[in-house]
């Protein structure tokens, strides 16, 4: 039982592990591999099939993901994406520049 529909890798692992039931809450229209996009676990061409039960407390599961990935109201989205922000410390990489030794290399065929 999982909150989000399993991806292709997870669905394949469940088939190989011979899991009998896959129960999930929220559909994943971009990468769901047992109900939305593919139906790997219930494909008749495989040597093992799992029963898929989608949408169990689906609304609550979808709300969990929405709340987790949305920024909180007190956070300014521009501050989070700023190069000078401590959460995005790449300013020193830009200031360093390319290695002069690499710039002197010449590639001759």
Secondary structure, DSSP 8 states (H G I E B T S, - for coil): -EEE---HHHHHHHHHTT-SEEEEEE--TTT-TTTTS---TT-TTSS---EEE--TTHHHHHHHHHHHHS--TTS-HHHHH-TTSTTS--HHHHHH-S-HHHHH-----
